[in-house]
């Protein structure tokens, strides 16, 4: 993955614009890092979205879950200059989505791509089944991932963290995956390296009204 732009959003605690470095991954020495989709509690990963709207949606979901105040949202652009060995799961979808699309034409055999020299692995049925447990489903028409009968949300997150632990052990840099809350891809990077990814320009203020309108349009099309 080379010279690719990604985005991260946050709600500023005050009216003044946050500095670009404030959009970096949390420092577990200074703050309590909650468990996320791929990171365990106390483990700091760097989550990015492919579009500004996607980053805003992820930040909005976070403040909703944690009951944080919704102040002015800001978006920071990051450029991934050189990030090798990223496991690409963006072509796999969750179980509930698959169950609703069983009548569609049979998809091509799933592949697990490894960017930049890692080759391409054709995933077998057992591996594909496990990976799909890890991935959010977007088949409920509400723009949110929903657990299927085969896997609860808690189980799915446990699978994600197990997958991340395996990827780190195999010296991977991160995981590219489909988002549950928006139409674009997300990227999780295990170790933030400012020489490989850097903030571009200054954060830009965002309009939540436009975010809600675009989200409604996406939900209606889901």
Residue pairs with C-beta under 8 A, 6 or more apart in sequence:
1 80
1 82
1 83
1 84
1 86
1 115
1 116
1 176
2 80
2 81
2 82
2 83
2 116
3 79
3 80
3 81
4 79
4 80
5 77
5 78
5 79
5 80
5 200
6 48
6 49
6 50
6 77
6 78
6 79
6 80
6 187
6 197
7 48
7 49
7 50
7 51
7 52
7 54
7 55
7 75
7 76
7 77
7 78
8 23
8 47
8 48
8 49
8 55
8 75
8 76
8 78
9 23
9 49
9 52
9 55
9 56
9 58
9 59
9 73
9 74
9 75
9 76
9 206
10 18
10 22
10 23
10 59
10 73
10 74
10 76
11 59
11 63
11 68
11 69
11 70
11 71
11 72
11 73
11 74
12 18
12 71
12 72
12 73
12 74
13 69
13 71
14 71
15 71
15 72
17 74
17 202
17 203
17 205
18 74
18 203
19 203
20 76
20 199
20 202
20 203
21 199
23 76
23 78
23 199
23 203
24 46
24 192
25 44
25 45
25 46
25 47
25 192
26 33
26 44
27 44
28 42
28 43
28 44
32 42
33 39
33 41
33 42
33 43
33 44
34 41
34 66
35 41
35 43
35 157
35 161
36 45
36 47
37 157
37 160
37 161
37 188
38 45
38 160
38 161
38 163
38 164
38 175
38 188
39 45
39 161
39 164
39 188
40 161
44 192
45 164
45 174
45 188
45 189
45 190
46 174
46 188
46 189
46 190
46 192
46 197
47 58
47 186
47 187
47 188
47 189
48 55
48 78
48 186
48 187
48 188
48 189
49 55
49 57
49 58
49 179
49 182
49 184
49 185
49 186
49 187
50 184
50 185
50 186
50 187
51 182
51 184
52 75
52 77
52 204
52 206
53 182
53 184
53 211
53 214
53 215
54 179
54 181
54 182
54 183
54 184
54 185
54 186
55 75
56 73
56 75
56 206
56 208
56 211
57 179
57 181
57 182
57 211
57 215
58 179
58 181
58 182
58 186
59 73
60 70
60 73
60 208
60 211
61 181
62 68
63 69
63 70
70 208
72 205
73 205
73 206
73 208
73 211
74 203
74 204
74 205
74 206
75 203
75 204
75 206
76 199
76 203
76 204
77 199
77 200
77 201
77 204
78 197
78 198
78 199
78 200
79 197
79 198
79 200
80 187
80 196
80 197
81 195
81 196
81 197
81 198
82 196
83 115
83 116
83 173
83 174
83 189
83 196
83 197
84 115
84 116
84 117
84 118
84 173
85 114
85 115
85 116
85 117
85 118
85 171
85 172
85 173
86 114
86 115
86 116
86 118
86 172
86 173
86 174
86 175
86 176
86 187
87 112
87 113
87 114
87 118
87 167
87 172
87 174
87 175
87 176
88 112
88 113
88 114
88 115
88 176
89 112
89 131
89 134
89 135
89 175
89 176
89 177
89 178
90 176
90 177
90 178
90 185
91 110
91 111
91 113
92 110
92 112
92 128
92 131
92 132
92 135
92 178
93 132
93 135
93 137
93 138
93 178
94 132
94 133
94 135
94 136
94 137
94 138
94 139
94 145
94 148
94 156
95 132
95 133
95 137
95 148
95 150
95 151
96 137
96 139
96 140
96 146
96 147
96 148
97 137
97 138
97 139
98 132
98 139
99 139
99 148
100 139
101 139
109 122
109 123
110 122
110 123
110 128
110 131
111 120
111 121
111 122
111 123
112 120
112 121
112 122
112 123
112 127
112 131
113 120
113 121
114 120
114 121
114 172
115 176
118 172
123 131
130 159
130 163
131 163
133 150
133 151
133 155
133 156
133 159
134 156
134 159
134 160
134 163
134 177
135 156
135 177
135 178
136 145
136 156
136 178
136 179
136 180
137 145
137 146
137 147
137 148
137 180
138 144
138 145
138 178
138 180
138 222
139 146
139 222
140 146
140 222
141 219
141 222
142 219
142 222
143 180
143 181
143 182
143 215
143 218
143 219
143 222
144 180
144 181
145 153
145 156
145 180
145 181
147 153
147 155
147 156
151 159
163 175
164 175
164 188
164 190
167 174
167 175
167 190
168 190
172 190
173 189
173 190
173 191
174 187
174 188
174 189
174 190
175 187
175 188
176 185
176 186
176 187
177 185
177 186
177 187
177 188
178 185
178 186
179 185
179 186
182 215
182 218
183 218
189 197
